[in-house]
């Protein structure tokens, strides 16, 4: 699986398979809603200290942004390691900033 770098996509191994993640406008809106934020101002601070629930919300939104709806919907029951989830989220945000 390859990522479209121009679109800000990244590929990460989650639950034993390569998955595509992307910070789209829809994913960003989902993250704001899921974390109870009123705009971008509090997002950076919140991202520095994500709880497990927050990490799940963010990861699910990024997976949906990358077209990985099935895993996003089953994320609570999937075998995703916390470290791989955090690394995937960090990579997706870094790719969006490039």
C-alpha positions as a Markdown table, in Angstrom:
| # | Residue | x | y | z |
|---|---|---|---|---|
| 1 | Unk | 0.0 | 0.0 | 0.0 |
| 2 | Unk | 1.3 | 3.4 | -0.8 |
| 3 | Unk | 0.4 | 6.8 | 0.5 |
| 4 | Unk | -0.4 | 9.9 | -1.5 |
| 5 | Unk | 2.1 | 12.3 | 0.1 |
| 6 | Unk | 0.6 | 15.3 | -1.8 |
| 7 | Unk | -2.7 | 14.6 | -0.1 |
| 8 | Unk | -0.9 | 14.3 | 3.3 |
| 9 | Unk | -1.6 | 10.5 | 3.6 |
| 10 | Unk | 0.6 | 8.2 | 5.7 |
| 11 | Unk | 0.6 | 4.4 | 5.9 |
| 12 | Unk | 1.0 | 2.8 | 9.3 |
| 13 | Unk | 0.8 | -0.7 | 10.6 |
| 14 | Unk | -2.2 | -1.0 | 12.9 |
| 15 | Unk | -3.8 | -4.2 | 14.1 |
| 16 | Unk | -1.3 | -6.2 | 12.0 |
| 17 | Unk | -2.0 | -4.6 | 8.7 |
| 18 | Unk | -1.0 | -1.5 | 6.7 |
| 19 | Unk | -3.6 | 1.2 | 7.1 |
| 20 | Unk | -3.9 | 4.6 | 5.4 |
| 21 | Unk | -4.5 | 7.7 | 7.6 |
| 22 | Unk | -5.2 | 11.3 | 6.4 |
| 23 | Unk | -6.0 | 14.5 | 8.2 |
| 24 | Unk | -8.8 | 15.7 | 5.9 |
| 25 | Unk | -11.1 | 18.6 | 6.7 |
| 26 | Unk | -13.8 | 16.1 | 7.7 |
| 27 | Unk | -11.4 | 14.3 | 10.0 |
| 28 | Unk | -10.4 | 17.6 | 11.6 |
| 29 | Unk | -14.1 | 18.5 | 12.2 |
| 30 | Unk | -14.7 | 15.0 | 13.6 |
| 31 | Unk | -11.7 | 15.5 | 16.0 |
| 32 | Unk | -12.9 | 18.9 | 17.2 |
| 33 | Unk | -16.4 | 17.5 | 17.9 |
| 34 | Unk | -15.1 | 14.3 | 19.5 |
| 35 | Unk | -12.8 | 16.2 | 21.8 |
| 36 | Unk | -15.3 | 18.9 | 22.6 |
| 37 | Unk | -13.2 | 21.7 | 21.1 |
| 38 | Unk | -14.4 | 25.0 | 19.8 |
| 39 | Unk | -12.0 | 25.4 | 16.9 |
| 40 | Unk | -8.3 | 24.9 | 16.4 |
| 41 | Unk | -7.1 | 27.0 | 19.3 |
| 42 | Unk | -7.2 | 24.2 | 21.9 |
| 43 | Unk | -6.2 | 21.3 | 19.6 |
| 44 | Unk | -2.4 | 21.7 | 19.9 |
| 45 | Unk | -2.6 | 21.7 | 23.7 |
| 46 | Unk | -5.0 | 18.8 | 23.8 |
| 47 | Unk | -2.8 | 16.7 | 21.4 |
| 48 | Unk | 0.2 | 17.0 | 23.8 |
| 49 | Unk | -1.7 | 15.1 | 26.5 |
| 50 | Unk | -4.2 | 12.7 | 24.9 |
| 51 | Unk | -6.1 | 10.2 | 27.1 |
| 52 | Unk | -6.7 | 6.8 | 25.7 |
| 53 | Unk | -10.2 | 7.9 | 24.8 |
| 54 | Unk | -8.9 | 11.0 | 23.0 |
| 55 | Unk | -6.4 | 8.9 | 21.1 |
| 56 | Unk | -9.1 | 6.6 | 19.9 |
| 57 | Unk | -11.3 | 9.5 | 18.7 |
| 58 | Unk | -8.4 | 11.1 | 16.8 |
| 59 | Unk | -7.1 | 7.8 | 15.3 |
| 60 | Unk | -10.6 | 6.8 | 14.2 |
| 61 | Unk | -11.1 | 10.2 | 12.5 |
| 62 | Unk | -7.7 | 9.9 | 10.7 |
| 63 | Unk | -8.5 | 6.3 | 9.6 |
| 64 | Unk | -11.9 | 7.5 | 8.1 |
| 65 | Unk | -10.0 | 10.3 | 6.4 |
| 66 | Unk | -7.7 | 7.7 | 4.8 |
| 67 | Unk | -10.6 | 5.5 | 3.7 |
| 68 | Unk | -10.2 | 2.9 | 6.4 |
| 69 | Unk | -13.8 | 3.0 | 7.7 |
| 70 | Unk | -14.0 | -0.6 | 8.8 |
| 71 | Unk | -11.1 | -0.4 | 11.3 |
| 72 | Unk | -12.3 | 3.1 | 12.4 |
| 73 | Unk | -15.7 | 1.6 | 13.3 |
| 74 | Unk | -14.1 | -1.4 | 15.1 |
| 75 | Unk | -11.3 | 0.4 | 16.8 |
| 76 | Unk | -12.5 | -0.2 | 20.3 |
| 77 | Unk | -12.3 | -3.9 | 19.8 |
| 78 | Unk | -9.2 | -4.0 | 17.5 |
| 79 | Unk | -5.7 | -5.2 | 18.5 |
| 80 | Unk | -4.1 | -1.8 | 18.2 |
| 81 | Unk | -1.1 | -1.2 | 20.5 |
| 82 | Unk | -1.1 | 2.3 | 22.2 |
| 83 | Unk | 2.4 | 3.1 | 21.0 |
| 84 | Unk | 1.6 | 2.3 | 17.3 |
| 85 | Unk | -1.6 | 4.3 | 17.6 |
| 86 | Unk | 0.2 | 7.3 | 19.0 |
| 87 | Unk | 3.0 | 7.1 | 16.4 |
| 88 | Unk | 0.4 | 6.8 | 13.5 |
| 89 | Unk | -1.4 | 9.9 | 14.8 |
| 90 | Unk | 1.8 | 11.9 | 15.1 |
| 91 | Unk | 2.9 | 10.9 | 11.6 |
| 92 | Unk | -0.5 | 11.9 | 10.1 |
| 93 | Unk | -0.3 | 15.3 | 11.7 |
| 94 | Unk | 3.3 | 15.8 | 10.6 |
| 95 | Unk | 2.3 | 14.8 | 7.0 |
| 96 | Unk | -0.5 | 17.3 | 7.0 |
| 97 | Unk | 1.9 | 20.1 | 8.0 |
| 98 | Unk | 4.3 | 19.4 | 5.2 |
